[in-house]
């Protein structure tokens, strides 16, 4: 089973498996039927405070990743992450994000945690 990261604006592909939106906000200008999102576990998205801090350019990506992992370590976020792990045990999972640079986003942190 594999995890991949794609932009939510890209067309769905047969090899996507379960398509999981990992952004807290619905992507602008994208109709829900076009997005073909199977799951939207908002609990695994970065908190609003962390997201704003990172997008304001106040810290490095490495510090963001560290803070995000801490958020995912307990409570509802940890349970939601376990739910995505369960999906991965059953088949391929594609993490969807609206980020213009998915390789420097929270989706990469999630991928590392899911594959690790």
Biopython code that builds the backbone (N, CA, C, O; Angstrom):
import numpy as np
from Bio.PDB.StructureBuilder import StructureBuilder

atoms = [
    (1, "UNK", "N", (0.845, -1.167, 0.000)),
    (1, "UNK", "CA", (0.000, 0.000, 0.000)),
    (1, "UNK", "C", (0.891, 1.232, 0.000)),
    (1, "UNK", "O", (1.965, 1.243, 0.602)),
    (2, "UNK", "N", (0.432, 2.250, -0.676)),
    (2, "UNK", "CA", (1.275, 3.438, -0.779)),
    (2, "UNK", "C", (0.488, 4.706, -0.459)),
    (2, "UNK", "O", (-0.738, 4.757, -0.550)),
    (3, "UNK", "N", (1.256, 5.724, -0.080)),
    (3, "UNK", "CA", (0.708, 7.058, 0.165)),
    (3, "UNK", "C", (1.322, 7.981, -0.870)),
    (3, "UNK", "O", (2.530, 7.958, -1.110)),
    (4, "UNK", "N", (0.480, 8.783, -1.472)),
    (4, "UNK", "CA", (0.995, 9.803, -2.369)),
    (4, "UNK", "C", (0.321, 11.121, -2.054)),
    (4, "UNK", "O", (-0.747, 11.166, -1.443)),
    (5, "UNK", "N", (0.966, 12.193, -2.482)),
    (5, "UNK", "CA", (0.442, 13.541, -2.257)),
    (5, "UNK", "C", (0.184, 14.164, -3.618)),
    (5, "UNK", "O", (1.023, 14.111, -4.517)),
    (6, "UNK", "N", (-0.994, 14.755, -3.747)),
    (6, "UNK", "CA", (-1.354, 15.437, -4.994)),
    (6, "UNK", "C", (-2.097, 16.718, -4.655)),
    (6, "UNK", "O", (-2.660, 16.869, -3.572)),
    (7, "UNK", "N", (-2.081, 17.622, -5.601)),
    (7, "UNK", "CA", (-2.897, 18.827, -5.440)),
    (7, "UNK", "C", (-4.353, 18.452, -5.686)),
    (7, "UNK", "O", (-4.656, 17.683, -6.599)),
    (8, "UNK", "N", (-5.234, 18.983, -4.889)),
    (8, "UNK", "CA", (-6.654, 18.673, -4.994)),
    (8, "UNK", "C", (-7.237, 19.165, -6.316)),
    (8, "UNK", "O", (-8.272, 18.671, -6.765)),
    (9, "UNK", "N", (-6.581, 20.126, -6.929)),
    (9, "UNK", "CA", (-7.064, 20.670, -8.194)),
    (9, "UNK", "C", (-6.737, 19.765, -9.384)),
    (9, "UNK", "O", (-7.316, 19.926, -10.458)),
    (10, "UNK", "N", (-5.812, 18.812, -9.203)),
    (10, "UNK", "CA", (-5.474, 17.881, -10.279)),
    (10, "UNK", "C", (-6.597, 16.870, -10.444)),
    (10, "UNK", "O", (-7.225, 16.483, -9.458)),
    (11, "UNK", "N", (-6.861, 16.434, -11.670)),
    (11, "UNK", "CA", (-7.931, 15.456, -11.893)),
    (11, "UNK", "C", (-7.650, 14.140, -11.162)),
    (11, "UNK", "O", (-6.498, 13.727, -11.028)),
    (12, "UNK", "N", (-8.698, 13.502, -10.701)),
    (12, "UNK", "CA", (-8.567, 12.202, -10.039)),
    (12, "UNK", "C", (-8.027, 11.180, -11.031)),
    (12, "UNK", "O", (-8.310, 11.237, -12.227)),
    (13, "UNK", "N", (-7.231, 10.231, -10.496)),
    (13, "UNK", "CA", (-6.685, 9.153, -11.306)),
    (13, "UNK", "C", (-7.076, 7.824, -10.680)),
    (13, "UNK", "O", (-7.260, 7.748, -9.465)),
    (14, "UNK", "N", (-7.208, 6.776, -11.483)),
    (14, "UNK", "CA", (-7.604, 5.466, -10.950)),
    (14, "UNK", "C", (-6.676, 4.948, -9.846)),
    (14, "UNK", "O", (-7.136, 4.275, -8.924)),
    (15, "UNK", "N", (-5.380, 5.251, -9.928)),
    (15, "UNK", "CA", (-4.436, 4.752, -8.933)),
    (15, "UNK", "C", (-4.407, 5.576, -7.643)),
    (15, "UNK", "O", (-3.590, 5.308, -6.762)),
    (16, "UNK", "N", (-5.281, 6.569, -7.522)),
    (16, "UNK", "CA", (-5.334, 7.384, -6.306)),
    (16, "UNK", "C", (-5.751, 6.583, -5.077)),
    (16, "UNK", "O", (-5.332, 6.907, -3.966)),
    (17, "UNK", "N", (-6.549, 5.567, -5.247)),
    (17, "UNK", "CA", (-7.077, 4.869, -4.086)),
    (17, "UNK", "C", (-8.059, 5.768, -3.356)),
    (17, "UNK", "O", (-8.854, 6.468, -3.983)),
    (18, "UNK", "N", (-8.002, 5.748, -2.031)),
    (18, "UNK", "CA", (-8.874, 6.608, -1.231)),
    (18, "UNK", "C", (-8.285, 8.013, -1.248)),
    (18, "UNK", "O", (-7.112, 8.213, -0.934)),
    (19, "UNK", "N", (-9.107, 8.971, -1.614)),
    (19, "UNK", "CA", (-8.670, 10.372, -1.716)),
    (19, "UNK", "C", (-9.051, 11.103, -0.428)),
    (19, "UNK", "O", (-10.229, 11.231, -0.091)),
    (20, "UNK", "N", (-8.018, 11.582, 0.289)),
    (20, "UNK", "CA", (-8.206, 12.195, 1.599)),
    (20, "UNK", "C", (-7.771, 13.653, 1.548)),
    (20, "UNK", "O", (-6.595, 13.947, 1.336)),
    (21, "UNK", "N", (-8.716, 14.563, 1.742)),
    (21, "UNK", "CA", (-8.393, 15.986, 1.804)),
    (21, "UNK", "C", (-7.781, 16.276, 3.163)),
    (21, "UNK", "O", (-8.373, 15.967, 4.197)),
    (22, "UNK", "N", (-6.586, 16.875, 3.160)),
    (22, "UNK", "CA", (-5.883, 17.133, 4.419)),
    (22, "UNK", "C", (-5.750, 18.627, 4.714)),
    (22, "UNK", "O", (-4.883, 19.028, 5.490)),
    (23, "UNK", "N", (-6.591, 19.440, 4.110)),
    (23, "UNK", "CA", (-6.645, 20.876, 4.391)),
    (23, "UNK", "C", (-7.854, 21.172, 5.277)),
    (23, "UNK", "O", (-8.898, 20.530, 5.154)),
    (24, "UNK", "N", (-7.705, 22.139, 6.160)),
    (24, "UNK", "CA", (-8.807, 22.497, 7.055)),
    (24, "UNK", "C", (-9.933, 23.211, 6.313)),
    (24, "UNK", "O", (-11.109, 23.032, 6.632)),
    (25, "UNK", "N", (-9.562, 24.021, 5.320)),
    (25, "UNK", "CA", (-10.547, 24.784, 4.557)),
    (25, "UNK", "C", (-10.783, 24.125, 3.209)),
    (25, "UNK", "O", (-9.863, 23.564, 2.614)),
    (26, "UNK", "N", (-12.020, 24.194, 2.728)),
    (26, "UNK", "CA", (-12.320, 23.650, 1.409)),
    (26, "UNK", "C", (-11.595, 24.500, 0.361)),
    (26, "UNK", "O", (-11.589, 25.727, 0.467)),
    (27, "UNK", "N", (-10.988, 23.873, -0.640)),
    (27, "UNK", "CA", (-10.243, 24.614, -1.664)),
    (27, "UNK", "C", (-11.127, 25.582, -2.449)),
    (27, "UNK", "O", (-12.235, 25.240, -2.861)),
    (28, "UNK", "N", (-10.623, 26.770, -2.640)),
    (28, "UNK", "CA", (-11.369, 27.813, -3.359)),
    (28, "UNK", "C", (-11.681, 27.402, -4.786)),
    (28, "UNK", "O", (-10.843, 26.846, -5.497)),
    (29, "UNK", "N", (-12.907, 27.691, -5.179)),
    (29, "UNK", "CA", (-13.307, 27.509, -6.571)),
    (29, "UNK", "C", (-13.435, 26.071, -7.033)),
    (29, "UNK", "O", (-13.538, 25.823, -8.234)),
    (30, "UNK", "N", (-13.430, 25.128, -6.122)),
    (30, "UNK", "CA", (-13.495, 23.719, -6.505)),
    (30, "UNK", "C", (-14.823, 23.122, -6.050)),
    (30, "UNK", "O", (-15.147, 23.126, -4.863)),
    (31, "UNK", "N", (-15.579, 22.613, -7.008)),
    (31, "UNK", "CA", (-16.851, 21.976, -6.682)),
    (31, "UNK", "C", (-16.590, 20.623, -6.024)),
    (31, "UNK", "O", (-15.660, 19.913, -6.407)),
    (32, "UNK", "N", (-17.399, 20.274, -5.050)),
    (32, "UNK", "CA", (-17.189, 19.027, -4.319)),
    (32, "UNK", "C", (-17.272, 17.804, -5.212)),
    (32, "UNK", "O", (-16.527, 16.847, -5.004)),
    (33, "UNK", "N", (-18.153, 17.806, -6.198)),
    (33, "UNK", "CA", (-18.263, 16.635, -7.068)),
    (33, "UNK", "C", (-17.053, 16.504, -7.990)),
    (33, "UNK", "O", (-16.710, 15.392, -8.393)),
    (34, "UNK", "N", (-16.412, 17.593, -8.325)),
    (34, "UNK", "CA", (-15.216, 17.562, -9.175)),
    (34, "UNK", "C", (-14.008, 17.070, -8.373)),
    (34, "UNK", "O", (-13.153, 16.369, -8.915)),
    (35, "UNK", "N", (-13.931, 17.424, -7.109)),
    (35, "UNK", "CA", (-12.784, 17.082, -6.267)),
    (35, "UNK", "C", (-12.685, 15.585, -5.981)),
    (35, "UNK", "O", (-11.590, 15.059, -5.787)),
    (36, "UNK", "N", (-13.816, 14.908, -5.955)),
    (36, "UNK", "CA", (-13.843, 13.474, -5.664)),
    (36, "UNK", "C", (-13.088, 13.140, -4.376)),
    (36, "UNK", "O", (-12.209, 12.277, -4.368)),
    (37, "UNK", "N", (-13.432, 13.818, -3.309)),
    (37, "UNK", "CA", (-12.834, 13.580, -2.005)),
    (37, "UNK", "C", (-13.631, 12.485, -1.305)),
    (37, "UNK", "O", (-14.854, 12.563, -1.192)),
    (38, "UNK", "N", (-12.913, 11.456, -0.834)),
    (38, "UNK", "CA", (-13.570, 10.355, -0.125)),
    (38, "UNK", "C", (-13.644, 10.603, 1.379)),
    (38, "UNK", "O", (-14.630, 10.249, 2.026)),
    (39, "UNK", "N", (-12.606, 11.208, 1.924)),
    (39, "UNK", "CA", (-12.530, 11.472, 3.363)),
    (39, "UNK", "C", (-11.991, 12.886, 3.577)),
    (39, "UNK", "O", (-11.174, 13.379, 2.799)),
    (40, "UNK", "N", (-12.467, 13.529, 4.654)),
    (40, "UNK", "CA", (-11.995, 14.862, 5.008)),
    (40, "UNK", "C", (-11.859, 14.945, 6.525)),
    (40, "UNK", "O", (-12.684, 15.574, 7.188)),
    (41, "UNK", "N", (-10.815, 14.312, 7.080)),
    (41, "UNK", "CA", (-10.624, 14.319, 8.533)),
    (41, "UNK", "C", (-9.972, 15.618, 9.009)),
    (41, "UNK", "O", (-8.748, 15.712, 9.098)),
    (42, "UNK", "N", (-10.788, 16.595, 9.307)),
    (42, "UNK", "CA", (-10.274, 17.914, 9.669)),
    (42, "UNK", "C", (-9.371, 17.883, 10.903)),
    (42, "UNK", "O", (-8.548, 18.778, 11.091)),
    (43, "UNK", "N", (-9.521, 16.865, 11.738)),
    (43, "UNK", "CA", (-8.720, 16.787, 12.961)),
    (43, "UNK", "C", (-7.234, 16.584, 12.674)),
    (43, "UNK", "O", (-6.406, 16.871, 13.539)),
    (44, "UNK", "N", (-6.869, 16.093, 11.478)),
    (44, "UNK", "CA", (-5.443, 15.906, 11.188)),
    (44, "UNK", "C", (-4.823, 17.109, 10.479)),
    (44, "UNK", "O", (-3.648, 17.081, 10.111)),
    (45, "UNK", "N", (-5.600, 18.143, 10.293)),
    (45, "UNK", "CA", (-5.052, 19.333, 9.651)),
    (45, "UNK", "C", (-4.353, 20.200, 10.699)),
    (45, "UNK", "O", (-4.701, 20.147, 11.878)),
    (46, "UNK", "N", (-3.376, 20.992, 10.278)),
    (46, "UNK", "CA", (-2.727, 21.885, 11.248)),
    (46, "UNK", "C", (-3.751, 22.840, 11.860)),
    (46, "UNK", "O", (-4.705, 23.254, 11.201)),
    (47, "UNK", "N", (-3.540, 23.175, 13.109)),
    (47, "UNK", "CA", (-4.434, 24.127, 13.766)),
    (47, "UNK", "C", (-4.392, 25.457, 13.028)),
    (47, "UNK", "O", (-3.432, 25.763, 12.320)),
    (48, "UNK", "N", (-5.442, 26.234, 13.205)),
    (48, "UNK", "CA", (-5.502, 27.555, 12.582)),
    (48, "UNK", "C", (-4.318, 28.404, 13.014)),
    (48, "UNK", "O", (-3.728, 29.113, 12.199)),
    (49, "UNK", "N", (-3.969, 28.335, 14.287)),
    (49, "UNK", "CA", (-2.857, 29.129, 14.803)),
    (49, "UNK", "C", (-1.545, 28.724, 14.137)),
    (49, "UNK", "O", (-0.764, 29.586, 13.733)),
    (50, "UNK", "N", (-1.298, 27.419, 14.019)),
    (50, "UNK", "CA", (-0.060, 26.941, 13.408)),
    (50, "UNK", "C", (-0.023, 27.296, 11.927)),
    (50, "UNK", "O", (1.012, 27.713, 11.408)),
    (51, "UNK", "N", (-1.140, 27.131, 11.260)),
    (51, "UNK", "CA", (-1.219, 27.448, 9.833)),
    (51, "UNK", "C", (-0.920, 28.933, 9.596)),
    (51, "UNK", "O", (-0.148, 29.283, 8.703)),
    (52, "UNK", "N", (-1.528, 29.784, 10.392)),
    (52, "UNK", "CA", (-1.294, 31.232, 10.245)),
    (52, "UNK", "C", (0.154, 31.601, 10.555)),
    (52, "UNK", "O", (0.754, 32.424, 9.863)),
    (53, "UNK", "N", (0.707, 30.989, 11.594)),
    (53, "UNK", "CA", (2.100, 31.249, 11.974)),
    (53, "UNK", "C", (3.030, 30.886, 10.824)),
    (53, "UNK", "O", (3.923, 31.661, 10.481)),
    (54, "UNK", "N", (2.829, 29.722, 10.231)),
    (54, "UNK", "CA", (3.698, 29.263, 9.152)),
    (54, "UNK", "C", (3.540, 30.132, 7.907)),
    (54, "UNK", "O", (4.543, 30.507, 7.299)),
    (55, "UNK", "N", (2.332, 30.458, 7.517)),
    (55, "UNK", "CA", (2.102, 31.253, 6.317)),
    (55, "UNK", "C", (2.531, 32.709, 6.479)),
    (55, "UNK", "O", (2.737, 33.411, 5.489)),
    (56, "UNK", "N", (2.665, 33.159, 7.714)),
    (56, "UNK", "CA", (3.160, 34.515, 7.956)),
    (56, "UNK", "C", (4.682, 34.582, 7.810)),
    (56, "UNK", "O", (5.268, 35.664, 7.852)),
    (57, "UNK", "N", (5.314, 33.420, 7.639)),
    (57, "UNK", "CA", (6.760, 33.389, 7.459)),
    (57, "UNK", "C", (7.539, 33.593, 8.739)),
    (57, "UNK", "O", (8.682, 34.050, 8.712)),
    (58, "UNK", "N", (6.923, 33.253, 9.868)),
    (58, "UNK", "CA", (7.573, 33.490, 11.157)),
    (58, "UNK", "C", (8.539, 32.383, 11.567)),
    (58, "UNK", "O", (9.288, 32.548, 12.530)),
    (59, "UNK", "N", (8.534, 31.265, 10.859)),
    (59, "UNK", "CA", (9.416, 30.171, 11.233)),
    (59, "UNK", "C", (9.779, 29.323, 10.032)),
    (59, "UNK", "O", (9.244, 29.506, 8.938)),
    (60, "UNK", "N", (10.684, 28.402, 10.247)),
    (60, "UNK", "CA", (11.152, 27.531, 9.173)),
    (60, "UNK", "C", (10.184, 26.362, 8.961)),
    (60, "UNK", "O", (9.341, 26.071, 9.810)),
    (61, "UNK", "N", (10.324, 25.713, 7.826)),
    (61, "UNK", "CA", (9.510, 24.525, 7.554)),
    (61, "UNK", "C", (9.801, 23.440, 8.586)),
    (61, "UNK", "O", (8.888, 22.739, 9.025)),
    (62, "UNK", "N", (11.050, 23.301, 8.970)),
    (62, "UNK", "CA", (11.432, 22.283, 9.948)),
    (62, "UNK", "C", (10.752, 22.523, 11.289)),
    (62, "UNK", "O", (10.294, 21.580, 11.934)),
    (63, "UNK", "N", (10.686, 23.786, 11.711)),
    (63, "UNK", "CA", (10.001, 24.112, 12.970)),
    (63, "UNK", "C", (8.498, 23.871, 12.837)),
    (63, "UNK", "O", (7.859, 23.366, 13.760)),
    (64, "UNK", "N", (7.945, 24.233, 11.690)),
    (64, "UNK", "CA", (6.529, 23.956, 11.425)),
    (64, "UNK", "C", (6.258, 22.458, 11.540)),
    (64, "UNK", "O", (5.311, 22.048, 12.210)),
    (65, "UNK", "N", (7.087, 21.639, 10.886)),
    (65, "UNK", "CA", (6.894, 20.186, 10.898)),
    (65, "UNK", "C", (6.948, 19.644, 12.324)),
    (65, "UNK", "O", (6.162, 18.770, 12.688)),
    (66, "UNK", "N", (7.869, 20.158, 13.124)),
    (66, "UNK", "CA", (8.000, 19.725, 14.515)),
    (66, "UNK", "C", (6.748, 20.076, 15.320)),
    (66, "UNK", "O", (6.237, 19.245, 16.071)),
    (67, "UNK", "N", (6.264, 21.286, 15.166)),
    (67, "UNK", "CA", (5.054, 21.720, 15.886)),
    (67, "UNK", "C", (3.825, 20.936, 15.421)),
    (67, "UNK", "O", (2.956, 20.585, 16.219)),
    (68, "UNK", "N", (3.771, 20.672, 14.123)),
    (68, "UNK", "CA", (2.641, 19.926, 13.569)),
    (68, "UNK", "C", (2.632, 18.490, 14.089)),
    (68, "UNK", "O", (1.580, 17.964, 14.453)),
    (69, "UNK", "N", (3.792, 17.864, 14.122)),
    (69, "UNK", "CA", (3.872, 16.501, 14.666)),
    (69, "UNK", "C", (3.411, 16.472, 16.121)),
    (69, "UNK", "O", (2.750, 15.521, 16.540)),
    (70, "UNK", "N", (3.748, 17.488, 16.884)),
    (70, "UNK", "CA", (3.301, 17.569, 18.274)),
    (70, "UNK", "C", (1.779, 17.649, 18.344)),
    (70, "UNK", "O", (1.165, 17.031, 19.214)),
    (71, "UNK", "N", (1.164, 18.412, 17.429)),
    (71, "UNK", "CA", (-0.301, 18.497, 17.400)),
    (71, "UNK", "C", (-0.933, 17.134, 17.082)),
    (71, "UNK", "O", (-2.001, 16.800, 17.593)),
    (72, "UNK", "N", (-0.260, 16.361, 16.235)),
    (72, "UNK", "CA", (-0.808, 15.072, 15.798)),
    (72, "UNK", "C", (-0.612, 13.955, 16.818)),
    (72, "UNK", "O", (-1.132, 12.853, 16.643)),
    (73, "UNK", "N", (0.128, 14.233, 17.871)),
    (73, "UNK", "CA", (0.510, 13.186, 18.813)),
    (73, "UNK", "C", (-0.557, 12.825, 19.839)),
    (73, "UNK", "O", (-0.419, 11.815, 20.528)),
    (74, "UNK", "N", (-1.608, 13.615, 19.959)),
    (74, "UNK", "CA", (-2.584, 13.295, 21.000)),
    (74, "UNK", "C", (-3.995, 13.710, 20.610)),
    (74, "UNK", "O", (-4.219, 14.446, 19.649)),
    (75, "UNK", "N", (-4.926, 13.208, 21.393)),
    (75, "UNK", "CA", (-6.324, 13.596, 21.258)),
    (75, "UNK", "C", (-6.970, 13.203, 19.952)),
    (75, "UNK", "O", (-6.676, 12.160, 19.369)),
    (76, "UNK", "N", (-7.859, 14.070, 19.512)),
    (76, "UNK", "CA", (-8.642, 13.818, 18.307)),
    (76, "UNK", "C", (-7.757, 13.692, 17.064)),
    (76, "UNK", "O", (-8.058, 12.916, 16.158)),
    (77, "UNK", "N", (-6.669, 14.457, 17.029)),
    (77, "UNK", "CA", (-5.760, 14.399, 15.881)),
    (77, "UNK", "C", (-5.111, 13.021, 15.774)),
    (77, "UNK", "O", (-5.010, 12.468, 14.679)),
    (78, "UNK", "N", (-4.673, 12.468, 16.893)),
    (78, "UNK", "CA", (-4.045, 11.141, 16.882)),
    (78, "UNK", "C", (-5.042, 10.074, 16.437)),
    (78, "UNK", "O", (-4.691, 9.158, 15.693)),
    (79, "UNK", "N", (-6.283, 10.199, 16.898)),
    (79, "UNK", "CA", (-7.317, 9.241, 16.492)),
    (79, "UNK", "C", (-7.600, 9.335, 14.995)),
    (79, "UNK", "O", (-7.750, 8.314, 14.324)),
    (80, "UNK", "N", (-7.674, 10.548, 14.476)),
    (80, "UNK", "CA", (-7.920, 10.735, 13.044)),
    (80, "UNK", "C", (-6.756, 10.212, 12.211)),
    (80, "UNK", "O", (-6.965, 9.634, 11.144)),
    (81, "UNK", "N", (-5.535, 10.412, 12.693)),
    (81, "UNK", "CA", (-4.359, 9.893, 11.995)),
    (81, "UNK", "C", (-4.386, 8.369, 11.975)),
    (81, "UNK", "O", (-4.037, 7.756, 10.966)),
    (82, "UNK", "N", (-4.795, 7.759, 13.073)),
    (82, "UNK", "CA", (-4.950, 6.300, 13.107)),
    (82, "UNK", "C", (-5.998, 5.840, 12.099)),
    (82, "UNK", "O", (-5.858, 4.772, 11.503)),
    (83, "UNK", "N", (-7.043, 6.636, 11.905)),
    (83, "UNK", "CA", (-8.065, 6.305, 10.915)),
    (83, "UNK", "C", (-7.501, 6.288, 9.505)),
    (83, "UNK", "O", (-7.864, 5.431, 8.699)),
    (84, "UNK", "N", (-6.618, 7.229, 9.202)),
    (84, "UNK", "CA", (-5.980, 7.253, 7.881)),
    (84, "UNK", "C", (-5.012, 6.081, 7.763)),
    (84, "UNK", "O", (-4.884, 5.499, 6.686)),
    (85, "UNK", "N", (-4.331, 5.726, 8.844)),
    (85, "UNK", "CA", (-3.454, 4.539, 8.827)),
    (85, "UNK", "C", (-4.261, 3.283, 8.502)),
    (85, "UNK", "O", (-3.797, 2.407, 7.773)),
    (86, "UNK", "N", (-5.455, 3.207, 9.045)),
    (86, "UNK", "CA", (-6.325, 2.061, 8.773)),
    (86, "UNK", "C", (-6.709, 2.014, 7.294)),
    (86, "UNK", "O", (-6.723, 0.941, 6.691)),
    (87, "UNK", "N", (-7.015, 3.155, 6.716)),
    (87, "UNK", "CA", (-7.301, 3.215, 5.276)),
    (87, "UNK", "C", (-6.103, 2.714, 4.477)),
    (87, "UNK", "O", (-6.262, 1.996, 3.490)),
    (88, "UNK", "N", (-4.916, 3.094, 4.908)),
    (88, "UNK", "CA", (-3.691, 2.709, 4.215)),
    (88, "UNK", "C", (-3.443, 1.201, 4.309)),
    (88, "UNK", "O", (-2.918, 0.600, 3.372)),
    (89, "UNK", "N", (-3.812, 0.601, 5.415)),
    (89, "UNK", "CA", (-3.667, -0.858, 5.548)),
    (89, "UNK", "C", (-4.549, -1.606, 4.546)),
    (89, "UNK", "O", (-4.261, -2.745, 4.177)),
    (90, "UNK", "N", (-5.618, -0.954, 4.116)),
    (90, "UNK", "CA", (-6.558, -1.590, 3.190)),
    (90, "UNK", "C", (-6.240, -1.312, 1.724)),
    (90, "UNK", "O", (-6.700, -2.040, 0.845)),
    (91, "UNK", "N", (-5.457, -0.267, 1.450)),
    (91, "UNK", "CA", (-5.167, 0.068, 0.057)),
    (91, "UNK", "C", (-4.429, 1.385, -0.067)),
    (91, "UNK", "O", (-4.008, 1.976, 0.928)),
    (92, "UNK", "N", (-4.279, 1.832, -1.290)),
    (92, "UNK", "CA", (-3.572, 3.078, -1.564)),
    (92, "UNK", "C", (-4.369, 4.285, -1.065)),
    (92, "UNK", "O", (-5.600, 4.287, -1.066)),
    (93, "UNK", "N", (-3.629, 5.306, -0.642)),
    (93, "UNK", "CA", (-4.226, 6.540, -0.145)),
    (93, "UNK", "C", (-3.531, 7.717, -0.824)),
    (93, "UNK", "O", (-2.305, 7.745, -0.937)),
    (94, "UNK", "N", (-4.315, 8.673, -1.267)),
    (94, "UNK", "CA", (-3.774, 9.915, -1.815)),
    (94, "UNK", "C", (-4.197, 11.066, -0.920)),
    (94, "UNK", "O", (-5.386, 11.308, -0.710)),
    (95, "UNK", "N", (-3.200, 11.772, -0.396)),
    (95, "UNK", "CA", (-3.453, 12.955, 0.420)),
    (95, "UNK", "C", (-3.583, 14.149, -0.515)),
    (95, "UNK", "O", (-2.703, 14.411, -1.334)),
    (96, "UNK", "N", (-4.680, 14.860, -0.384)),
    (96, "UNK", "CA", (-4.967, 15.996, -1.266)),
    (96, "UNK", "C", (-4.809, 17.307, -0.517)),
    (96, "UNK", "O", (-5.284, 17.460, 0.608)),
    (97, "UNK", "N", (-4.134, 18.248, -1.159)),
    (97, "UNK", "CA", (-3.946, 19.562, -0.575)),
    (97, "UNK", "C", (-4.034, 20.628, -1.659)),
    (97, "UNK", "O", (-3.736, 20.368, -2.825)),
    (98, "UNK", "N", (-4.438, 21.812, -1.271)),
    (98, "UNK", "CA", (-4.484, 22.939, -2.202)),
    (98, "UNK", "C", (-3.145, 23.670, -2.244)),
    (98, "UNK", "O", (-2.965, 24.591, -3.041)),
    (99, "UNK", "N", (-2.224, 23.272, -1.405)),
    (99, "UNK", "CA", (-0.924, 23.931, -1.343)),
    (99, "UNK", "C", (-0.243, 23.958, -2.707)),
    (99, "UNK", "O", (-0.246, 22.966, -3.436)),
    (100, "UNK", "N", (0.334, 25.097, -3.037)),
    (100, "UNK", "CA", (1.051, 25.229, -4.306)),
    (100, "UNK", "C", (2.385, 24.495, -4.266)),
    (100, "UNK", "O", (2.948, 24.163, -5.309)),
    (101, "UNK", "N", (2.887, 24.242, -3.063)),
    (101, "UNK", "CA", (4.129, 23.500, -2.890)),
    (101, "UNK", "C", (3.900, 22.344, -1.919)),
    (101, "UNK", "O", (4.316, 22.415, -0.763)),
    (102, "UNK", "N", (3.246, 21.286, -2.377)),
    (102, "UNK", "CA", (2.929, 20.172, -1.484)),
    (102, "UNK", "C", (4.143, 19.563, -0.795)),
    (102, "UNK", "O", (4.027, 19.051, 0.319)),
    (103, "UNK", "N", (5.310, 19.611, -1.442)),
    (103, "UNK", "CA", (6.514, 19.023, -0.857)),
    (103, "UNK", "C", (7.019, 19.808, 0.350)),
    (103, "UNK", "O", (7.863, 19.303, 1.090)),
    (104, "UNK", "N", (6.532, 21.013, 0.569)),
    (104, "UNK", "CA", (6.895, 21.823, 1.735)),
    (104, "UNK", "C", (5.652, 22.152, 2.555)),
    (104, "UNK", "O", (5.534, 23.242, 3.114)),
    (105, "UNK", "N", (4.734, 21.199, 2.617)),
    (105, "UNK", "CA", (3.474, 21.420, 3.331)),
    (105, "UNK", "C", (3.268, 20.348, 4.393)),
    (105, "UNK", "O", (4.078, 19.436, 4.554)),
    (106, "UNK", "N", (2.188, 20.484, 5.091)),
    (106, "UNK", "CA", (1.823, 19.505, 6.111)),
    (106, "UNK", "C", (1.578, 18.118, 5.514)),
    (106, "UNK", "O", (1.713, 17.116, 6.216)),
    (107, "UNK", "N", (1.220, 18.048, 4.234)),
    (107, "UNK", "CA", (0.964, 16.757, 3.597)),
    (107, "UNK", "C", (2.222, 15.891, 3.588)),
    (107, "UNK", "O", (2.133, 14.669, 3.704)),
    (108, "UNK", "N", (3.387, 16.513, 3.452)),
    (108, "UNK", "CA", (4.641, 15.773, 3.484)),
    (108, "UNK", "C", (4.900, 15.213, 4.882)),
    (108, "UNK", "O", (5.384, 14.091, 5.028)),
    (109, "UNK", "N", (4.578, 15.992, 5.897)),
    (109, "UNK", "CA", (4.723, 15.524, 7.282)),
    (109, "UNK", "C", (3.803, 14.325, 7.501)),
    (109, "UNK", "O", (4.216, 13.316, 8.073)),
    (110, "UNK", "N", (2.570, 14.437, 7.052)),
    (110, "UNK", "CA", (1.626, 13.315, 7.185)),
    (110, "UNK", "C", (2.139, 12.069, 6.465)),
    (110, "UNK", "O", (2.064, 10.962, 6.998)),
    (111, "UNK", "N", (2.651, 12.252, 5.270)),
    (111, "UNK", "CA", (3.178, 11.116, 4.501)),
    (111, "UNK", "C", (4.281, 10.409, 5.284)),
    (111, "UNK", "O", (4.291, 9.182, 5.382)),
    (112, "UNK", "N", (5.189, 11.171, 5.829)),
    (112, "UNK", "CA", (6.294, 10.588, 6.605)),
    (112, "UNK", "C", (5.765, 9.810, 7.809)),
    (112, "UNK", "O", (6.242, 8.712, 8.096)),
    (113, "UNK", "N", (4.804, 10.361, 8.498)),
    (113, "UNK", "CA", (4.236, 9.677, 9.666)),
    (113, "UNK", "C", (3.471, 8.400, 9.262)),
    (113, "UNK", "O", (3.524, 7.390, 9.964)),
    (114, "UNK", "N", (2.781, 8.460, 8.154)),
    (114, "UNK", "CA", (2.006, 7.307, 7.708)),
    (114, "UNK", "C", (2.905, 6.193, 7.186)),
    (114, "UNK", "O", (2.593, 5.015, 7.364)),
    (115, "UNK", "N", (4.005, 6.542, 6.552)),
    (115, "UNK", "CA", (4.908, 5.545, 6.009)),
    (115, "UNK", "C", (5.872, 5.010, 7.065)),
    (115, "UNK", "O", (6.438, 3.928, 6.907)),
    (116, "UNK", "N", (6.056, 5.776, 8.143)),
    (116, "UNK", "CA", (7.055, 5.411, 9.165)),
    (116, "UNK", "C", (6.596, 4.419, 10.106)),
    (116, "UNK", "O", (7.340, 4.032, 11.007)),
]
sb = StructureBuilder()
sb.init_structure("model")
sb.init_model(0)
sb.init_chain("A")
sb.init_seg("    ")
for serial, (resi, resn, name, xyz) in enumerate(atoms, 1):
    if name == "N":
        sb.init_residue(resn, " ", resi, " ")
    sb.init_atom(name, np.array(xyz, "f"), 0.0, 1.0, " ", f" {name:<3s}", serial, name[0])
structure = sb.get_structure()
